[in-house]
Amino acid sequence: QVQLAESGGGLVQAGGSLSLSCAASGLTFSNLVMGWFRQAPGKEQEFVGAIARSGVSTYYADSVKGRFTISRDSAKNTVYLQMNGLKPEDTAVYYCTAGDSRGNYWGQGTQVTVSS
């Protein structure tokens, strides 16, 4: 059974930091491209960033570049999203995603709220 379990969301003041985690199970982690999306109330889902299977290459939306960092730990089958310099416009539900040759998978989402 495929499962992506996110954790680490919460409430933070503008300028603060949060770290999200996503633990993958039921999949071969080394085969997965991992990523994060977010969706704010009343807005479309937005790509945040992704990390290649090797962990060497990362990709970010312009809106988070320089503030967010994606990393992965193969020993823990976990991908992380370190968010620094948070802004009120970063408020959203953040979703972990995983993709391999068989398809794409999504976590249940975790709420991040940034107060001004």
Disulfide bonds with the S-S distance in Angstrom:
Cys22-Cys96 2.06
